[in-house]
Amino acid sequence: KLQSTVNENEIDFPAVVSGLKESGYSGFICLEYVWVDWEGCNRTDNISETLLLKRHLQSLVSAG
């Protein structure tokens, strides 16, 4: 899928964030949901999904 909900996600965000931390990355992480009637990108509530993913990433960044 081009875009999915946080609950359907298959990306290993803990591993991604861990790798960024281990490499000393101190920059920003950008996330974006889009709504367009193409390739299933109209299946999400963009505001809700953005907030869910933002909170998830923040919890990973602030953990240990």
All heavy atoms as a GROMACS GRO file, in nm:
protein
  503
    1LYS      N    1   0.083  -0.118   0.000
    1LYS     CA    2   0.000   0.000   0.000
    1LYS      C    3   0.088   0.124   0.000
    1LYS      O    4   0.191   0.128   0.065
    1LYS     CB    5  -0.087   0.003   0.125
    1LYS     CG    6  -0.189  -0.107   0.130
    1LYS     CD    7  -0.269  -0.097   0.258
    1LYS     CE    8  -0.365  -0.213   0.266
    1LYS     NZ    9  -0.437  -0.215   0.391
    2LEU      N   10   0.041   0.223  -0.069
    2LEU     CA   11   0.113   0.349  -0.072
    2LEU      C   12   0.104   0.420   0.064
    2LEU      O   13   0.199   0.483   0.110
    2LEU     CB   14   0.057   0.438  -0.183
    2LEU     CG   15   0.125   0.571  -0.205
    2LEU    CD1   16   0.270   0.552  -0.247
    2LEU    CD2   17   0.051   0.650  -0.311
    3GLN      N   18  -0.010   0.405   0.129
    3GLN     CA   19  -0.033   0.471   0.257
    3GLN      C   20  -0.127   0.383   0.338
    3GLN      O   21  -0.221   0.327   0.286
    3GLN     CB   22  -0.097   0.608   0.232
    3GLN     CG   23  -0.139   0.684   0.354
    3GLN     CD   24  -0.183   0.825   0.318
    3GLN    OE1   25  -0.100   0.911   0.298
    3GLN    NE2   26  -0.311   0.848   0.309
    4SER      N   27  -0.100   0.371   0.467
    4SER     CA   28  -0.188   0.291   0.552
    4SER      C   29  -0.210   0.363   0.685
    4SER      O   30  -0.145   0.462   0.714
    4SER     CB   31  -0.129   0.152   0.577
    4SER     OG   32  -0.019   0.160   0.664
    5THR      N   33  -0.298   0.307   0.764
    5THR     CA   34  -0.322   0.363   0.896
    5THR      C   35  -0.210   0.320   0.989
    5THR      O   36  -0.134   0.228   0.960
    5THR     CB   37  -0.457   0.312   0.953
    5THR    OG1   38  -0.448   0.171   0.971
    5THR    CG2   39  -0.572   0.348   0.861
    6VAL      N   40  -0.201   0.384   1.104
    6VAL     CA   41  -0.100   0.348   1.202
    6VAL      C   42  -0.119   0.204   1.246
    6VAL      O   43  -0.023   0.128   1.259
    6VAL     CB   44  -0.104   0.445   1.323
    6VAL    CG1   45  -0.011   0.397   1.434
    6VAL    CG2   46  -0.065   0.586   1.278
    7ASN      N   47  -0.243   0.162   1.265
    7ASN     CA   48  -0.270   0.025   1.310
    7ASN      C   49  -0.235  -0.079   1.206
    7ASN      O   50  -0.204  -0.193   1.241
    7ASN     CB   51  -0.416   0.010   1.352
    7ASN     CG   52  -0.446   0.082   1.481
    7ASN    OD1   53  -0.358   0.101   1.564
    7ASN    ND2   54  -0.570   0.121   1.499
    8GLU      N   55  -0.240  -0.046   1.078
    8GLU     CA   56  -0.207  -0.140   0.971
    8GLU      C   57  -0.060  -0.131   0.929
    8GLU      O   58  -0.015  -0.206   0.844
    8GLU     CB   59  -0.295  -0.114   0.848
    8GLU     CG   60  -0.441  -0.140   0.870
    8GLU     CD   61  -0.526  -0.099   0.751
    8GLU    OE1   62  -0.475  -0.032   0.658
    8GLU    OE2   63  -0.645  -0.133   0.750
    9ASN      N   64   0.014  -0.043   0.991
    9ASN     CA   65   0.152  -0.016   0.957
    9ASN      C   66   0.239  -0.142   0.966
    9ASN      O   67   0.222  -0.225   1.054
    9ASN     CB   68   0.206   0.089   1.055
    9ASN     CG   69   0.356   0.095   1.054
    9ASN    OD1   70   0.416   0.121   0.950
    9ASN    ND2   71   0.416   0.070   1.168
   10GLU      N   72   0.334  -0.156   0.874
   10GLU     CA   73   0.430  -0.266   0.878
   10GLU      C   74   0.573  -0.216   0.892
   10GLU      O   75   0.667  -0.295   0.894
   10GLU     CB   76   0.416  -0.352   0.753
   10GLU     CG   77   0.284  -0.425   0.747
   10GLU     CD   78   0.274  -0.522   0.632
   10GLU    OE1   79   0.378  -0.552   0.569
   10GLU    OE2   80   0.162  -0.567   0.604
   11ILE      N   81   0.592  -0.086   0.904
   11ILE     CA   82   0.726  -0.030   0.921
   11ILE      C   83   0.768  -0.052   1.066
   11ILE      O   84   0.692  -0.028   1.159
   11ILE     CB   85   0.728   0.120   0.887
   11ILE    CG1   86   0.694   0.141   0.740
   11ILE    CG2   87   0.864   0.182   0.922
   11ILE    CD1   88   0.674   0.286   0.700
   12ASP      N   89   0.891  -0.095   1.085
   12ASP     CA   90   0.944  -0.119   1.219
   12ASP      C   91   0.999   0.013   1.274
   12ASP      O   92   1.119   0.038   1.273
   12ASP     CB   93   1.053  -0.226   1.213
   12ASP     CG   94   1.102  -0.269   1.350
   12ASP    OD1   95   1.061  -0.208   1.451
   12ASP    OD2   96   1.182  -0.364   1.354
   13PHE      N   97   0.907   0.099   1.320
   13PHE     CA   98   0.949   0.231   1.368
   13PHE      C   99   1.044   0.224   1.486
   13PHE      O  100   1.136   0.306   1.495
   13PHE     CB  101   0.827   0.318   1.400
   13PHE     CG  102   0.762   0.376   1.277
   13PHE    CD1  103   0.632   0.340   1.243
   13PHE    CD2  104   0.828   0.466   1.196
   13PHE    CE1  105   0.571   0.391   1.131
   13PHE    CE2  106   0.767   0.518   1.082
   13PHE     CZ  107   0.639   0.481   1.050
   14PRO      N  108   1.027   0.130   1.581
   14PRO     CA  109   1.127   0.122   1.689
   14PRO      C  110   1.269   0.100   1.635
   14PRO      O  111   1.364   0.162   1.683
   14PRO     CB  112   1.079   0.003   1.773
   14PRO     CG  113   0.931   0.002   1.753
   14PRO     CD  114   0.914   0.041   1.608
   15ALA      N  115   1.283   0.016   1.534
   15ALA     CA  116   1.416  -0.008   1.475
   15ALA      C  117   1.466   0.116   1.401
   15ALA      O  118   1.585   0.149   1.408
   15ALA     CB  119   1.411  -0.127   1.380
   16VAL      N  120   1.378   0.186   1.333
   16VAL     CA  121   1.416   0.307   1.260
   16VAL      C  122   1.467   0.413   1.358
   16VAL      O  123   1.575   0.470   1.340
   16VAL     CB  124   1.299   0.362   1.176
   16VAL    CG1  125   1.332   0.499   1.119
   16VAL    CG2  126   1.261   0.265   1.066
   17VAL      N  127   1.388   0.438   1.463
   17VAL     CA  128   1.426   0.540   1.561
   17VAL      C  129   1.553   0.498   1.635
   17VAL      O  130   1.642   0.580   1.658
   17VAL     CB  131   1.310   0.568   1.659
   17VAL    CG1  132   1.355   0.658   1.773
   17VAL    CG2  133   1.194   0.633   1.585
   18SER      N  134   1.565   0.370   1.668
   18SER     CA  135   1.686   0.320   1.734
   18SER      C  136   1.808   0.342   1.646
   18SER      O  137   1.913   0.386   1.695
   18SER     CB  138   1.669   0.172   1.766
   18SER     OG  139   1.786   0.120   1.822
   19GLY      N  140   1.796   0.314   1.519
   19GLY     CA  141   1.907   0.336   1.426
   19GLY      C  142   1.946   0.482   1.417
   19GLY      O  143   2.065   0.515   1.411
   20LEU      N  144   1.846   0.569   1.416
   20LEU     CA  145   1.875   0.713   1.412
   20LEU      C  146   1.950   0.757   1.539
   20LEU      O  147   2.047   0.832   1.532
   20LEU     CB  148   1.746   0.794   1.396
   20LEU     CG  149   1.676   0.783   1.261
   20LEU    CD1  150   1.539   0.847   1.268
   20LEU    CD2  151   1.761   0.847   1.152
   21LYS      N  152   1.903   0.707   1.654
   21LYS     CA  153   1.969   0.741   1.781
   21LYS      C  154   2.112   0.689   1.783
   21LYS      O  155   2.205   0.761   1.822
   21LYS     CB  156   1.892   0.682   1.898
   21LYS     CG  157   1.764   0.752   1.931
   21LYS     CD  158   1.697   0.681   2.050
   21LYS     CE  159   1.575   0.750   2.100
   21LYS     NZ  160   1.517   0.681   2.217
   22GLU      N  161   2.132   0.564   1.743
   22GLU     CA  162   2.264   0.502   1.745
   22GLU      C  163   2.363   0.574   1.654
   22GLU      O  164   2.483   0.579   1.682
   22GLU     CB  165   2.256   0.356   1.706
   22GLU     CG  166   2.192   0.268   1.812
   22GLU     CD  167   2.170   0.125   1.765
   22GLU    OE1  168   2.227   0.085   1.661
   22GLU    OE2  169   2.094   0.054   1.833
   23SER      N  170   2.312   0.631   1.545
   23SER     CA  171   2.400   0.702   1.453
   23SER      C  172   2.427   0.846   1.495
   23SER      O  173   2.503   0.917   1.431
   23SER     CB  174   2.341   0.700   1.312
   23SER     OG  175   2.228   0.786   1.305
   24GLY      N  176   2.361   0.888   1.605
   24GLY     CA  177   2.383   1.024   1.654
   24GLY      C  178   2.298   1.129   1.586
   24GLY      O  179   2.321   1.249   1.602
   25TYR      N  180   2.197   1.085   1.512
   25TYR     CA  181   2.111   1.180   1.441
   25TYR      C  182   2.036   1.268   1.542
   25TYR      O  183   1.977   1.219   1.636
   25TYR     CB  184   2.011   1.106   1.353
   25TYR     CG  185   1.922   1.198   1.274
   25TYR    CD1  186   1.970   1.265   1.163
   25TYR    CD2  187   1.789   1.219   1.311
   25TYR    CE1  188   1.890   1.350   1.090
   25TYR    CE2  189   1.708   1.304   1.238
   25TYR     CZ  190   1.759   1.370   1.129
   25TYR     OH  191   1.679   1.454   1.057
   26SER      N  192   2.042   1.398   1.522
   26SER     CA  193   1.974   1.490   1.614
   26SER      C  194   1.882   1.586   1.539
   26SER      O  195   1.843   1.689   1.592
   26SER     CB  196   2.076   1.569   1.695
   26SER     OG  197   2.156   1.648   1.608
   27GLY      N  198   1.849   1.550   1.416
   27GLY     CA  199   1.764   1.637   1.335
   27GLY      C  200   1.616   1.609   1.355
   27GLY      O  201   1.575   1.559   1.459
   28PHE      N  202   1.540   1.639   1.256
   28PHE     CA  203   1.396   1.626   1.262
   28PHE      C  204   1.348   1.501   1.191
   28PHE      O  205   1.416   1.448   1.104
   28PHE     CB  206   1.329   1.748   1.196
   28PHE     CG  207   1.354   1.876   1.269
   28PHE    CD1  208   1.460   1.958   1.235
   28PHE    CD2  209   1.270   1.914   1.373
   28PHE    CE1  210   1.483   2.076   1.303
   28PHE    CE2  211   1.292   2.032   1.442
   28PHE     CZ  212   1.400   2.113   1.408
   29ILE      N  213   1.231   1.455   1.229
   29ILE     CA  214   1.162   1.348   1.159
   29ILE      C  215   1.035   1.410   1.103
   29ILE      O  216   0.959   1.474   1.176
   29ILE     CB  217   1.125   1.231   1.253
   29ILE    CG1  218   1.251   1.168   1.311
   29ILE    CG2  219   1.041   1.129   1.179
   29ILE    CD1  220   1.224   1.063   1.417
   30CYS      N  221   1.013   1.393   0.976
   30CYS     CA  222   0.895   1.451   0.911
   30CYS      C  223   0.798   1.340   0.874
   30CYS      O  224   0.839   1.233   0.829
   30CYS     CB  225   0.938   1.527   0.785
   30CYS     SG  226   0.801   1.600   0.695
   31LEU      N  227   0.671   1.363   0.895
   31LEU     CA  228   0.570   1.266   0.854
   31LEU      C  229   0.458   1.340   0.782
   31LEU      O  230   0.432   1.457   0.809
   31LEU     CB  231   0.515   1.190   0.975
   31LEU     CG  232   0.444   1.271   1.083
   31LEU    CD1  233   0.295   1.252   1.072
   31LEU    CD2  234   0.493   1.227   1.218
   32GLU      N  235   0.396   1.270   0.689
   32GLU     CA  236   0.290   1.335   0.613
   32GLU      C  237   0.190   1.231   0.563
   32GLU      O  238   0.227   1.130   0.507
   32GLU     CB  239   0.348   1.409   0.493
   32GLU     CG  240   0.243   1.474   0.406
   32GLU     CD  241   0.300   1.545   0.285
   32GLU    OE1  242   0.414   1.515   0.245
   32GLU    OE2  243   0.229   1.629   0.228
   33TYR      N  244   0.065   1.256   0.589
   33TYR     CA  245  -0.043   1.180   0.528
   33TYR      C  246  -0.105   1.269   0.421
   33TYR      O  247  -0.110   1.390   0.436
   33TYR     CB  248  -0.150   1.144   0.631
   33TYR     CG  249  -0.117   1.021   0.710
   33TYR    CD1  250  -0.044   1.030   0.827
   33TYR    CD2  251  -0.156   0.896   0.666
   33TYR    CE1  252  -0.013   0.916   0.900
   33TYR    CE2  253  -0.124   0.781   0.737
   33TYR     CZ  254  -0.053   0.792   0.854
   33TYR     OH  255  -0.022   0.680   0.924
   34VAL      N  256  -0.149   1.208   0.314
   34VAL     CA  257  -0.214   1.283   0.206
   34VAL      C  258  -0.353   1.226   0.183
   34VAL      O  259  -0.381   1.111   0.214
   34VAL     CB  260  -0.133   1.277   0.074
   34VAL    CG1  261   0.002   1.341   0.093
   34VAL    CG2  262  -0.118   1.135   0.024
   35TRP      N  263  -0.441   1.306   0.133
   35TRP     CA  264  -0.573   1.260   0.092
   35TRP      C  265  -0.588   1.291  -0.055
   35TRP      O  266  -0.589   1.407  -0.097
   35TRP     CB  267  -0.685   1.327   0.169
   35TRP     CG  268  -0.815   1.254   0.152
   35TRP    CD1  269  -0.871   1.167   0.241
   35TRP    CD2  270  -0.904   1.258   0.039
   35TRP    NE1  271  -0.988   1.116   0.191
   35TRP    CE2  272  -1.011   1.170   0.065
   35TRP    CE3  273  -0.903   1.322  -0.083
   35TRP    CZ2  274  -1.114   1.148  -0.023
   35TRP    CZ3  275  -1.006   1.300  -0.171
   35TRP    CH2  276  -1.111   1.214  -0.140
   36VAL      N  277  -0.592   1.184  -0.133
   36VAL     CA  278  -0.613   1.198  -0.277
   36VAL      C  279  -0.685   1.072  -0.323
   36VAL      O  280  -0.663   0.964  -0.269
   36VAL     CB  281  -0.478   1.219  -0.351
   36VAL    CG1  282  -0.386   1.103  -0.336
   36VAL    CG2  283  -0.498   1.252  -0.498
   37ASP      N  284  -0.772   1.086  -0.416
   37ASP     CA  285  -0.849   0.972  -0.467
   37ASP      C  286  -0.765   0.891  -0.566
   37ASP      O  287  -0.792   0.887  -0.685
   37ASP     CB  288  -0.978   1.023  -0.532
   37ASP     CG  289  -1.073   0.910  -0.565
   37ASP    OD1  290  -1.055   0.798  -0.513
   37ASP    OD2  291  -1.168   0.933  -0.643
   38TRP      N  292  -0.658   0.829  -0.511
   38TRP     CA  293  -0.565   0.753  -0.594
   38TRP      C  294  -0.493   0.651  -0.506
   38TRP      O  295  -0.448   0.685  -0.395
   38TRP     CB  296  -0.464   0.847  -0.658
   38TRP     CG  297  -0.360   0.782  -0.744
   38TRP    CD1  298  -0.378   0.727  -0.868
   38TRP    CD2  299  -0.223   0.763  -0.712
   38TRP    NE1  300  -0.260   0.677  -0.915
   38TRP    CE2  301  -0.162   0.698  -0.820
   38TRP    CE3  302  -0.144   0.796  -0.603
   38TRP    CZ2  303  -0.028   0.665  -0.823
   38TRP    CZ3  304  -0.011   0.762  -0.606
   38TRP    CH2  305   0.046   0.699  -0.715
   39GLU      N  306  -0.484   0.529  -0.552
   39GLU     CA  307  -0.409   0.423  -0.484
   39GLU      C  308  -0.446   0.406  -0.336
   39GLU      O  309  -0.360   0.377  -0.253
   39GLU     CB  310  -0.258   0.447  -0.497
   39GLU     CG  311  -0.205   0.432  -0.637
   39GLU     CD  312  -0.218   0.290  -0.690
   39GLU    OE1  313  -0.189   0.194  -0.618
   39GLU    OE2  314  -0.259   0.277  -0.808
   40GLY      N  315  -0.571   0.428  -0.300
   40GLY     CA  316  -0.615   0.408  -0.163
   40GLY      C  317  -0.576   0.517  -0.066
   40GLY      O  318  -0.590   0.501   0.055
   41CYS      N  319  -0.526   0.628  -0.117
   41CYS     CA  320  -0.485   0.738  -0.028
   41CYS      C  321  -0.602   0.819   0.023
   41CYS      O  322  -0.584   0.925   0.082
   41CYS     CB  323  -0.383   0.828  -0.098
   41CYS     SG  324  -0.224   0.750  -0.121
   42ASN      N  325  -0.723   0.771  -0.001
   42ASN     CA  326  -0.842   0.839   0.050
   42ASN      C  327  -0.908   0.756   0.161
   42ASN      O  328  -1.023   0.776   0.193
   42ASN     CB  329  -0.941   0.867  -0.063
   42ASN     CG  330  -0.985   0.740  -0.134
   42ASN    OD1  331  -0.934   0.631  -0.108
   42ASN    ND2  332  -1.078   0.754  -0.226
   43ARG      N  333  -0.833   0.662   0.219
   43ARG     CA  334  -0.887   0.574   0.322
   43ARG      C  335  -0.859   0.623   0.463
   43ARG      O  336  -0.899   0.560   0.559
   43ARG     CB  337  -0.824   0.435   0.310
   43ARG     CG  338  -0.851   0.361   0.182
   43ARG     CD  339  -0.780   0.224   0.180
   43ARG     NE  340  -0.798   0.151   0.304
   43ARG     CZ  341  -0.699   0.123   0.390
   43ARG    NH1  342  -0.576   0.163   0.366
   43ARG    NH2  343  -0.722   0.056   0.500
   44THR      N  344  -0.784   0.728   0.480
   44THR     CA  345  -0.741   0.769   0.613
   44THR      C  346  -0.800   0.903   0.655
   44THR      O  347  -0.828   0.989   0.574
   44THR     CB  348  -0.586   0.781   0.619
   44THR    OG1  349  -0.545   0.878   0.523
   44THR    CG2  350  -0.518   0.649   0.591
   45ASP      N  351  -0.815   0.915   0.785
   45ASP     CA  352  -0.846   1.044   0.846
   45ASP      C  353  -0.710   1.106   0.876
   45ASP      O  354  -0.643   1.069   0.972
   45ASP     CB  355  -0.927   1.023   0.974
   45ASP     CG  356  -0.949   1.151   1.052
   45ASP    OD1  357  -0.887   1.254   1.020
   45ASP    OD2  358  -1.029   1.147   1.147
   46ASN      N  359  -0.666   1.196   0.790
   46ASN     CA  360  -0.530   1.246   0.796
   46ASN      C  361  -0.493   1.310   0.929
   46ASN      O  362  -0.381   1.292   0.977
   46ASN     CB  363  -0.505   1.345   0.683
   46ASN     CG  364  -0.508   1.278   0.548
   46ASN    OD1  365  -0.520   1.156   0.537
   46ASN    ND2  366  -0.498   1.357   0.444
   47ILE      N  367  -0.583   1.385   0.988
   47ILE     CA  368  -0.552   1.451   1.115
   47ILE      C  369  -0.532   1.347   1.224
   47ILE      O  370  -0.433   1.350   1.298
   47ILE     CB  371  -0.660   1.554   1.152
   47ILE    CG1  372  -0.658   1.668   1.050
   47ILE    CG2  373  -0.638   1.607   1.293
   47ILE    CD1  374  -0.771   1.767   1.063
   48SER      N  375  -0.623   1.252   1.234
   48SER     CA  376  -0.612   1.148   1.336
   48SER      C  377  -0.486   1.064   1.318
   48SER      O  378  -0.414   1.035   1.414
   48SER     CB  379  -0.735   1.057   1.334
   48SER     OG  380  -0.850   1.129   1.366
   49GLU      N  381  -0.460   1.022   1.195
   49GLU     CA  382  -0.343   0.938   1.169
   49GLU      C  383  -0.213   1.013   1.194
   49GLU      O  384  -0.117   0.957   1.247
   49GLU     CB  385  -0.346   0.882   1.027
   49GLU     CG  386  -0.459   0.785   1.002
   49GLU     CD  387  -0.459   0.664   1.094
   49GLU    OE1  388  -0.351   0.610   1.128
   49GLU    OE2  389  -0.569   0.622   1.134
   50THR      N  390  -0.209   1.140   1.158
   50THR     CA  391  -0.090   1.221   1.185
   50THR      C  392  -0.064   1.231   1.334
   50THR      O  393   0.049   1.213   1.380
   50THR     CB  394  -0.106   1.362   1.124
   50THR    OG1  395  -0.119   1.349   0.982
   50THR    CG2  396   0.014   1.450   1.155
   51LEU      N  397  -0.169   1.256   1.412
   51LEU     CA  398  -0.152   1.265   1.558
   51LEU      C  399  -0.110   1.132   1.618
   51LEU      O  400  -0.023   1.127   1.706
   51LEU     CB  401  -0.281   1.314   1.623
   51LEU     CG  402  -0.316   1.460   1.596
   51LEU    CD1  403  -0.455   1.493   1.649
   51LEU    CD2  404  -0.212   1.552   1.657
   52LEU      N  405  -0.170   1.022   1.572
   52LEU     CA  406  -0.132   0.890   1.624
   52LEU      C  407   0.014   0.858   1.594
   52LEU      O  408   0.088   0.812   1.682
   52LEU     CB  409  -0.222   0.782   1.563
   52LEU     CG  410  -0.365   0.776   1.612
   52LEU    CD1  411  -0.447   0.681   1.524
   52LEU    CD2  412  -0.369   0.732   1.758
   53LEU      N  413   0.057   0.883   1.472
   53LEU     CA  414   0.195   0.853   1.436
   53LEU      C  415   0.292   0.947   1.506
   53LEU      O  416   0.398   0.904   1.554
   53LEU     CB  417   0.214   0.860   1.284
   53LEU     CG  418   0.352   0.821   1.233
   53LEU    CD1  419   0.395   0.683   1.284
   53LEU    CD2  420   0.354   0.824   1.081
   54LYS      N  421   0.256   1.074   1.518
   54LYS     CA  422   0.340   1.170   1.590
   54LYS      C  423   0.361   1.125   1.733
   54LYS      O  424   0.473   1.124   1.784
   54LYS     CB  425   0.277   1.309   1.587
   54LYS     CG  426   0.354   1.413   1.665
   54LYS     CD  427   0.280   1.545   1.667
   54LYS     CE  428   0.358   1.646   1.749
   54LYS     NZ  429   0.276   1.716   1.844
   55ARG      N  430   0.254   1.087   1.801
   55ARG     CA  431   0.265   1.043   1.941
   55ARG      C  432   0.349   0.916   1.951
   55ARG      O  433   0.428   0.900   2.044
   55ARG     CB  434   0.126   1.021   1.999
   55ARG     CG  435   0.052   1.152   2.022
   55ARG     CD  436  -0.088   1.128   2.068
   55ARG     NE  437  -0.159   1.256   2.079
   55ARG     CZ  438  -0.288   1.270   2.061
   55ARG    NH1  439  -0.365   1.166   2.034
   55ARG    NH2  440  -0.344   1.389   2.072
   56HIS      N  441   0.330   0.825   1.857
   56HIS     CA  442   0.408   0.701   1.858
   56HIS      C  443   0.557   0.732   1.841
   56HIS      O  444   0.641   0.681   1.916
   56HIS     CB  445   0.359   0.608   1.748
   56HIS     CG  446   0.431   0.479   1.740
   56HIS    ND1  447   0.442   0.392   1.846
   56HIS    CD2  448   0.498   0.420   1.638
   56HIS    CE1  449   0.513   0.286   1.811
   56HIS    NE2  450   0.548   0.302   1.684
   57LEU      N  451   0.590   0.815   1.745
   57LEU     CA  452   0.731   0.849   1.723
   57LEU      C  453   0.789   0.924   1.841
   57LEU      O  454   0.904   0.899   1.882
   57LEU     CB  455   0.746   0.933   1.595
   57LEU     CG  456   0.720   0.858   1.464
   57LEU    CD1  457   0.718   0.955   1.347
   57LEU    CD2  458   0.823   0.748   1.443
   58GLN      N  459   0.712   1.014   1.901
   58GLN     CA  460   0.761   1.087   2.018
   58GLN      C  461   0.791   0.992   2.133
   58GLN      O  462   0.890   1.009   2.204
   58GLN     CB  463   0.658   1.192   2.063
   58GLN     CG  464   0.655   1.314   1.975
   58GLN     CD  465   0.546   1.412   2.015
   58GLN    OE1  466   0.438   1.373   2.056
   58GLN    NE2  467   0.576   1.540   2.002
   59SER      N  468   0.705   0.891   2.151
   59SER     CA  469   0.728   0.796   2.261
   59SER      C  470   0.856   0.716   2.234
   59SER      O  471   0.929   0.683   2.328
   59SER     CB  472   0.608   0.702   2.277
   59SER     OG  473   0.601   0.608   2.172
   60LEU      N  474   0.885   0.685   2.108
   60LEU     CA  475   1.006   0.612   2.076
   60LEU      C  476   1.130   0.698   2.094
   60LEU      O  477   1.234   0.650   2.141
   60LEU     CB  478   0.999   0.559   1.933
   60LEU     CG  479   0.890   0.456   1.904
   60LEU    CD1  480   0.882   0.429   1.754
   60LEU    CD2  481   0.915   0.328   1.982
   61VAL      N  482   1.121   0.824   2.057
   61VAL     CA  483   1.236   0.915   2.068
   61VAL      C  484   1.267   0.939   2.215
   61VAL      O  485   1.385   0.943   2.254
   61VAL     CB  486   1.207   1.048   1.994
   61VAL    CG1  487   1.310   1.153   2.029
   61VAL    CG2  488   1.202   1.025   1.844
   62SER      N  489   1.166   0.955   2.298
   62SER     CA  490   1.190   0.987   2.440
   62SER      C  491   1.220   0.862   2.523
   62SER      O  492   1.264   0.874   2.637
   62SER     CB  493   1.071   1.062   2.498
   62SER     OG  494   0.955   0.981   2.494
   63ALA      N  495   1.198   0.743   2.470
   63ALA     CA  496   1.226   0.620   2.545
   63ALA      C  497   1.376   0.596   2.551
   63ALA      O  498   1.448   0.617   2.454
   63ALA     CB  499   1.158   0.501   2.477
   64GLY      N  500   1.420   0.551   2.667
   64GLY     CA  501   1.558   0.509   2.691
   64GLY      C  502   1.658   0.579   2.614
   64GLY      O  503   1.762   0.570   2.584
   0.00000   0.00000   0.00000
